[in-house]
Amino acid sequence: MREALVEAGRAKALAEVPIGAVGVLAGEIVGRGYNLRETKQDPTAHAEMIAIRQAADRLGSWRLLDCTLYVTLEPCVMCMGGIILARIPFLVYGCRDPKAGAVGSIYNLAEDERLNHRVEVRENVLQGECSEQLSDFFRRLRLQKKDIKKLDK
């Protein structure tokens, strides 16, 4: 999870929402990603999707069997779809996303029996650090917007 936090820091440096992800196989990082939605103007450029693509490319297979994906924030529906389609068996995430989370907050795709794959989940790993990184980002963003409004007056 520490490596996912490093990836989230890379997103933050680009003024992106600081979410990071790493895919691990047999103790080795095989995929890394951080949010690039604003930079790429791509709604699918979530940390998880980038890490999954990189891992699939590196391993030469779309099936990421035996991989663990570490993410700083509970994945959304799109990212859980990618995790399920990639057959990733293990997901570890830092903090819940009450507005878009698809691993228990709003939906629980990890355990949906209608789907052909289940994902074992461990949540709240380094929760405080993951949550604080996001809270700090949005706090600063709100302050910047407030300062801009003051200048416009």
Residue pairs with C-beta under 8 A, 6 or more apart in sequence:
1 70
1 72
1 92
1 94
1 125
1 126
1 130
2 126
3 20
3 22
3 29
3 32
3 70
4 20
4 21
4 22
4 47
4 70
4 71
4 72
4 94
5 20
5 72
5 94
5 126
5 129
5 130
5 133
6 20
7 20
7 21
7 22
7 32
7 33
7 34
7 47
7 51
7 72
8 18
8 19
8 20
8 34
8 35
8 47
8 72
8 130
8 133
9 18
9 20
9 133
10 20
10 34
11 17
11 18
11 19
11 20
11 34
11 35
11 36
11 47
12 18
12 133
12 137
14 36
14 38
14 39
15 38
16 34
16 35
16 36
16 37
16 38
16 39
17 35
17 37
17 134
17 137
18 34
18 35
18 72
18 133
18 134
18 137
19 34
19 35
19 46
19 47
19 71
19 72
19 73
19 134
20 32
20 33
20 34
20 35
20 47
20 71
20 72
21 31
21 32
21 33
21 34
21 47
21 48
21 50
21 51
21 69
21 70
21 71
21 72
22 29
22 31
22 32
22 33
22 51
22 69
22 70
23 29
23 30
23 31
23 32
23 51
23 52
23 54
23 55
23 64
23 67
23 68
23 69
23 70
23 88
24 30
24 67
24 68
24 69
24 70
25 55
25 59
25 64
25 66
25 67
25 68
26 66
30 54
30 55
30 58
30 59
30 67
31 50
31 51
31 52
31 53
31 54
31 55
31 56
31 58
32 50
32 51
32 54
33 46
33 47
33 48
33 49
33 50
33 51
33 52
33 53
33 54
34 47
34 50
35 45
35 46
35 47
36 42
36 45
36 50
37 43
37 45
37 46
39 45
44 78
46 75
46 76
46 78
46 79
47 71
47 72
48 69
48 71
48 75
48 79
48 82
48 83
49 78
49 79
49 82
51 69
52 64
52 69
52 82
52 83
52 86
52 88
55 64
55 67
55 86
56 62
56 64
56 86
62 85
62 86
63 86
63 87
64 86
64 87
64 88
65 87
65 89
66 89
67 86
67 88
67 89
67 90
68 88
68 89
68 90
68 91
68 92
69 83
69 88
69 90
69 91
69 92
70 92
70 93
70 125
71 79
71 91
71 92
71 93
71 94
72 93
72 94
72 95
72 130
72 133
72 134
73 93
73 94
73 95
73 97
73 101
73 130
73 134
74 93
74 95
74 96
74 97
74 101
74 102
74 103
74 104
74 105
74 123
75 83
75 91
75 93
75 97
75 101
75 102
75 103
76 97
76 100
76 101
76 102
77 100
77 102
77 107
77 109
79 102
80 102
80 103
80 107
80 109
80 110
80 119
81 109
83 91
83 119
84 109
84 115
84 116
84 117
84 119
85 117
87 117
88 119
89 119
89 120
90 119
90 120
90 121
90 122
91 103
91 110
91 119
91 120
91 121
91 122
92 121
92 122
92 123
92 125
93 103
93 121
93 122
93 123
93 125
93 130
94 124
94 125
94 126
94 127
94 129
94 130
94 131
95 124
95 127
95 130
95 131
95 134
96 104
96 105
96 123
96 124
97 105
98 105
98 106
99 105
99 106
100 106
101 107
102 108
102 109
103 109
103 110
103 119
103 121
103 123
104 110
104 121
104 123
109 115
109 119
110 118
110 119
110 120
110 121
111 118
111 119
